Amino acid sequence: MEKPILSKTVTHVVKLYDPRTWREKGLWWTAGLFVVTYLLVITILAIFWSRSPATFDVREKAAALAGSDGGADSTRLVTGTYTTAAAIGIAETLLNKPGGYLSNDMTPPGVFLDNIPNWEFGALTELRDLSRAMRNEFSRSQTQSIEDKDLQVAEPQFSYDSESWILPSTESEYRTGIQAMDRYFARLRDDKTSDGQFFARSDNLRSYLAVVEKRLGSLAQRLSYAVGQAQLDLALAGDPSARQARPSAGESENKTPWLEIDDVFFEARGYTWALLHTLQALSIDFEPVLTDKNALVSLKQIIRELENTQNPIWSPMILNGTGFGPIGNHSLVMASYISRANAAIIDLRSLLEKG
């Protein structure tokens, strides 16, 4: 019985000191080290890329664009340049933030992230609303006037599929839109008659704010569904002769699925981030109109409410506490800020309608 044991021991020792065994082990160690390093790098990038972008200064952005567009007077910022600079700044942030544009990523870690892609979609929604308002409202003197040639290009470019990754990619289409906005910005500042216009009128601003009002109302409702909400059917309220395509239940229960709560939160955070810059720019370009209506302070209050939506998130995940329990609910806090901003926008539109 001793000889087999001794034979096995000798075989094990010989194999242990065999160079081929060490080469095999070296390959395994190298492969293992590579996998661990790869996962560590992916994790660090995912954490870094998942941070919401900081805000930028609209005045500084407009001044920087004015100094780089080759104009004769780099300090000449006319009506409309701040709003255009805000649109360009929003679009450039979408493409140039850490990690770049992630909504169409097909490789790690971008393909595994969902918070920032939802943030991007929220910011993109506001950019599309703004570019559409600039094309249809702000740049036109009346309904029969001709559309601006560059805004006619920019608006559909920003409406391109947000998840296209190849031929043409989303990034290339959005860069074309940015270039068209740059040309419009330069034409606003040149001395050629009627070559690029921006009309800061109260009716134009009211039309844009009507869209914002609906966006914020929708986001506030979707955020409140994080804890579930029983809602009565108010679709036809106030109009006895109103009709709808198909009957609906008198009461419905709405609740956001648990895995989608953070998606809605970051979409709202992205939209309000972009809207914050847009309203800051509009407060400058429309300052005479707002002052005449005694509404400038109302817009500043809306901006202050939107600034609260960008407060740092100190929790590693979006919490969804219920009622008055011990755990907070980030969605309801965000809904509170958005609802207050929305109510102030309704009041602002009412002020702008007064003669």
N, C-alpha and C positions, 0 to 999 in steps of 0.2 A: 504493500500500500504506500510505502514511502517513496518508491521510485516515480510513480505518476505525479505525485505532489512536487517532488524535486524537479521533474521534467517541466511541469507547468511554470514553476518559479523561474527556472532558467530561461524558458521561452519568453516570459513576461519581461525579464530584465533585458534580454537581447532586443526585444521589440521596443522597449522604452528608450534604449540608446541607439536605435536605428535612425540614421539621418532622414530617411524617408518619412518616418513617423513625425519627426519634428517639422518637416516641411508641410505635412498635412495639417498639423496643429497650427502652424503659422498661418496657413491660408484661412483656417476657420477663425483664428483670432483677428486677422485682418478684415475678414468679411463682417464679423461681429462688431468690430470697432467702427467700420464704415456705416453700418446700419444705425448704431447708437448716435454717431455724430450727425448723420442725416436727419434722424428724428429730432435731435436737439436743435439743429438749425431750423427745421421746419416749425418747431414749436415756438422758438424765439421770434421768427418772422411773423407767425400767425398772431402772436400777442402784439407785436409792434404795428402790424398792419390793421389790427382791429380797433385802433384808437381813432375816435372821431376827429376830423381835422379842426384846427383852431379857426377862429374868425379872422377876417382881414379888414383893413381900414379902406373904406370905399374912396375917401378923398385921396389917400396915398396911391391907390390903384389907378385912379383917373390921372393923377399927376405923372405917374410913371409911364402910362400909355401915351400921354401928351408929349413927354420928353423923348419917347422912342419912335414916334411915328414920322419923324422927319419934318414936322411943321415948322414954319418960320418963327412962330411964337409958342414956345413950350409951356407958357403959363396960361394960355388962352383956353379956358374951359367954359364952354357955352352951355345953354340949357340942353339937357339930354345926354351930355357926356358922362355924368355920374351914373345914370341908369345903365348906359351902355357898358361902362367900366364894370359895374356890378355883374352884369350878365357874362362878360368875358371872364371876370374873376371866378365866378361860380363854375363855369365850364372848365377853366384851366385847373381848378382845384380837383374836380372830378377825375381829370386825367393825370395830374402830376403829384397827387398826394402820395404818402408812403405806400408802396405796393402798386401804385398806378390804379387804373380802372379795373376792378375786380369782378364785376357782374358777369363778364364773359370768360373768366379764367377757366382753363381746362386742365391745369396742373396744380399740384400742391404748392403752398398751402391754400392758395386762393379758392380752389375748387371745394375745399372743406368749410370755408367761412360763409356765414349767412348774414351776420349783423351789418357789416359794412356794405355788402351788396344791397341790402334793404335801405340803408342810409343813402346810398347812391341813387336808388330809385326815387326816394322822397325828394332829394335835391334836384334830380333831373325833372321831376314833375313840375316843380316851381320854375325851373329854367325854361321848360316848354311853354308854360303859361305866360311867362314874361316875354319870351321872344314872339309869341303869337300876338300879345297885346302891343308890342312895339311895331309889328308888321301891320296889324289891322287898325290900331287906335292911335298910338302916340306919334307915328310918323306921317299920318294922313290928316289933311285939313278938313275933309268932309268925305261922305260915303262915295261920291263920284270921282274922288281923286285917285291918282295912279299910285300903286304900291312902290315902296322903295326897292330898288333893284338888288341891293345887298341883303336886306332883311327878307326879301323874297327867297333868297338862297338859304339864309341862316335858319329860318324857322323850320322848314322840312328836314334839314340836316340834323337838328337836335331831336326831331321826332323819329329818327331812324331806330330800328330794333336795338334795344339796350343790351341784348345778349348775343349778338352776332360776333363770332370770333375769327371768321375767315372770309375773305373775298366778297365784299369789302368788310373790314373789321369795324366795329363800333367806334373805336378810337379814331380811325382815319376819317370817318364821316363827321364826327364831332369836331375834329380839327379843321375840317373844311368850314363848318359853321362858325368857328372862332375866327378864322381868317376873314369871313364875310362880315362879322361884327367889327373886326379891326378896320376894315375898309370903310364901314359906315361911320365909325368913330372919327376917322381921319376926315371924311367928307363933312361931318358936322362942324369941324374946326376950320375948314378952308374958307376962302373968301368968295367962292363962286356962288352966284345967286341961285337959290333954289336947288343947290346941289347937296342934298341931305338935310332933312328937317326933323324937328322934334317939337310937338305942340303940347305944352304943359297947360291943359285946360281941365276944368273941374269935371266935365262930362267924360273925358278920357280916363281920368283917375277913378271915377265912380264905376266905369265899366270893368276896369281891372280889379277893383276891390270886390265887385260882385262875385268874381270867380274865386278870389281868395276866401271870401266868406263861406262859400260852399265847400272848398277844400278843408278848411279848418273845422267846419261843422262835421264833416264826414270823419276826419281823424279823431275828433273828440268822442264821437259815438263808438268808433272801433276800439279806441283805448278803453272806454268804459265797459266794453264787453269782456274784458279780461276777468272780471269777477262774475259775469253773467248778469243779464238784465231782462226783466219782463217788460215788454213794450206793447202798448196799445196801438192799434192801427189808426194813424192820424192823416193818412194820405189824402182823404177827401174832406177833411174838416174845414168848415167855413163856407162851403159852396154846395148848396142843395142839389144843383143840377150836374155836378161833376160826376164823371164816370171813369172807370179804369178797365184795362184790357181783360183782366181775369180777377175773380174774387179772391180775397185774401182773408186769413184768419183774423178775428177781432183782437186777439192777443197772441204774441209770439215770444219765445224765450231765446235770447241770443247770448252766446258764450263763445269766446275765442278759444280754439283748441290750445292745450297747454304748450305744445311745441311751437306755436305761432305767436305767442304773446310778445316775445322779444323782437320778432320780425316787425310787428305793427309798431312797437315802441321806437325802433331805430328808423323806420320809414318816417314817422312823425318827427323825429329828431332831425333827420336830414332835410325834410321839407321846411321846418321852421328855421333851420340854419340858413338855408338859401333865402327864405322870405325875409329874414332879419336884414340881410345885406340889401335886398331889393328895396325894402321900405326905408332904410337909411339913405339910399340913393335918391329915392323919390322925395324924401323930405327936403333934399337940397334942390333938386330940379323944380319941384312944385312949391317951393317956399313962398313966393309971392301969392299964389292962389290960396294956399293953406292959411297964410297970415290974413288975407282979405276975408276969409270965411271964419276966422278965429278958431281954426282947427289944427294948427301946428302942434299945440300941446297935446291934443288927442292922439296924433300920430306918434309923438314921442313916448306917450304912455304905452301904446301898442308895442313899440320897439323895446321898451323896458320889460314888458311881459314876455316877449320872445327871447330876450336875453336870458331869462330864467330857465328856459327850456334847454339851454346849453350848459347848465351847471355841471360840474364834474360828477361822474357816477362812481361812488366809492365802493359799491358792492361788486364782486366778481361776476354776478349774474343779475338779471332783471327779476326782482322779487315780486311776488303776486299774493300778498297777504289779503285776507278778507275782512270786511267790516272794520270794527275797532280793535282788532286783534293786536298781538305784540309785534307782528312782522309787517313792515311797510309794504306799500303797493306802488311801484314806480309808475305803472301805467296810469293810475288815477291821479297821481301828482302831475304827470305830463298833461293829462286831460284837463286838469284844473287850470294850468297856465294857458293852454290853447283855448279853452272856453272863455276865459277872461279877455284874451286878445281878440277873439271872434266877436264878443259882445261890444268891445270898443270899436271894432271895424264897422259894425252895424251903426253905431252912433256917429262915427266919422262920415259914413255915406249919407246919413241924414243931414249932417251939417253942410256937406257939399251940395246937397240938393236945394238948400235955401238960397234965395236971391240976395 
